[in-house]
């Protein structure tokens, strides 16, 4: 959810929980209920309360369903946000770099975001799933010191799974080189065989 339209335009706790309860009462199969949106879900001012409320509803109406989260990891250093993230069965958190320089060059975060704080927060999350975009060009995380730093950081935070992919469409920065499925597969096999990480590469079949 993005705060750009203004906080007044965000759904309230009751609106979210009412919509979730209504949806879960419908006769449909459901494996996961995923928090995502047009922006970062955890910037909603009531994110922790919404997570707790939705988790209660899911436990009551669909006890076999799991809660998933798609997050850019930018708020894991906030204690109440981290506590809420730890409630998810499948917290899928972004980590595209293993060092501060590559992180700032690739992700261009807000000035108050510190790479070290993100890593400290990710270490605390159980069932952690890391999602990383692989790119080459003027900025690269698939070769050299930046790639090794990313691997070392993954070994440090010990995620349950790592999902890697590349851009499937042209980027705003013409210096960005997308990584082919063949190269993604090489990275997957290298990290699995040499480092014991549980890595899966993803791409569209028509890449």
N, C-alpha and C positions, 0 to 999 in steps of 0.2 A: 504494500500500500504506500502510496506516495503522499507526502504532506503538502505538495505543491498547490493543490486546490484550496488548502486551508483546512484546519482541524475541524471546523464546523461541517465540512463536507464528508468527513469520514463516518463510516457506520459505527453506531454505538454498540456497547456490549450486548444489549438486549436485541438489537437488530441482527447481530451476527448469530447469537445463540438461537433466536427464533428461526432464522433461515436454516441453520444447521439441523435443528430438531425436526423441522418440517421435511427437510430432504431425507433425513435418516429414517423417517417413518414410512417412506415410500417403498414399495416392494421391488427393490433392485439389489443386485449383488454389489458388494463394496469391499475392497481390500484395503485401500488407503483413503484417508481424508487429508488433503495437503494444503498447508498454509503457503500461499504465494501471492502474486498480485502485480499490479503495475507499479513496481518499486520494491522497497524492502519492508517485509511484513512487520519486523520488530520495531519500526519507528512509530507504529501506532501507539498513542499514549496509554492505551489500555491493553496493550499486548499481553502482559502477564496474566491479567484477569480473564481475558478472552481465552487464552490457552487453557487455563484451569477449568473454565466453564465448559468449553468444548470437549475437553478430556472427560469430564463427568458425564456429559450427554452421550458421548461415544461409548463409554463404559456401560452405561445403562441400556442404550438402545442397540448398539452393535458391538458387543464385547469382543468379537473376533477381529474387528477392524483396527488398523494401526494409524497413528498420527505421523505425518511427514511434514517437513519444513524445507522450503527452498530459501536460503539466506545468503547474503553477500558477506556475512561475518563481521560487518562493521560495528555491531553493538554487543559483541560477546564480552567486552570488558565491563559492561554495566551489570552489577550483581543481580538485580531482579530480572533482567533480560536473560542472563546466563542461566539462572534457576529455571526460568520458563522453558528455555531451549532444552534443558536436561530432561524435561518431561516427554519429549518426542521419542517415538520408536525409531524414526528414521530422520535424524537431523542432517540434512544435506547442505554443507557449508562450503562456500567458495574459498579457494586458496590457489592463486595462480603463480605465486612466487615464494621463494625461500629466503630471500634477503630483502632488506629495506629498499635498496636502490631500484631493484627490479620491480618491487611492489609499487613504488611511487611512479615509476615510468610507465608501467603497464596499466595499473588501476586508477591512477590519478585521484587518490582519495581526498576527502576534506582535510583541512589543515590540522584538525584536532585528532585525527586518526593515527595511532601509532602501531606500526607493524608488530612490535614486541608484545603489545597488549592483546592483539588478536591471537597471536600464537599462545600466549598464556591462557586465554579463554578457551581456545580450541582443545587444549590439553585436558580441560575439566569436563568435557562433554562425553557421556557414555554413548556407545553405539554410533560413534561419529562416522559420517560419510563425507569425504572430501570430493568436491567437484572442481576440476582445473581445466581451463582452456589452454591449449598448446598453440603457440604462435612462433613464427620466425621472422627474420627481417632485421630492421634497425634495433628493435627490442626483441629478444628471444629468450624463451625459457626451455628450449629443447636441446641446448648445447652449451658447452663451456661451464664456467663457474656458476652461472645462474641456474643451469639445469642441476648441477650437483648440489647446490644450496637447497633447491626445491626438494630433491630426494632426501637430503639430510634432515630437512624440516619434517617431512612425512614420517621418517623413522623416529623422530623425536616425539611427535604428537600421537603416533600409533593409531591411525584411523582404522575402523572396521573394514571399510572399503574405500577405494579411490576410483572416481570416474573421470576419464580424460576424453576430450573432444577438441575440435577446432571450429573456427567460424565457417558457417555454411553459406555465407553471403558476403558480398563486398563490404569492406569496412570504410569508415570515414577517413582513416589514416592510410594513405596509399603505400606506405612503407611496410605495412603489415603483410606478411606472407602466411597464408593458411597452410596448415599441416595436412598432408595427404593421409588417407586411411592406412596405406601401407606403412608410413612412418609412425602413425599412432600405434599400430600393431607391434612394431619393433619396440617402441617405448614400453608398451604393456608387457611384452614378453621379457624384456630386460629387467624391469622392476620386480616382476613376479619371480623370476628365476634367480637373480643375483641378490635381491634384498628381502624376499619373502613378503612383499606387499601384495594385497589383494586388489589388483588393478584391472579395470575393464575399459576398453576403448570403445567409443560410440561414434557413429557417423551415419549420414543418410546414404542409402544404397545408390542414389544417383549422383553422389559426390563426384 
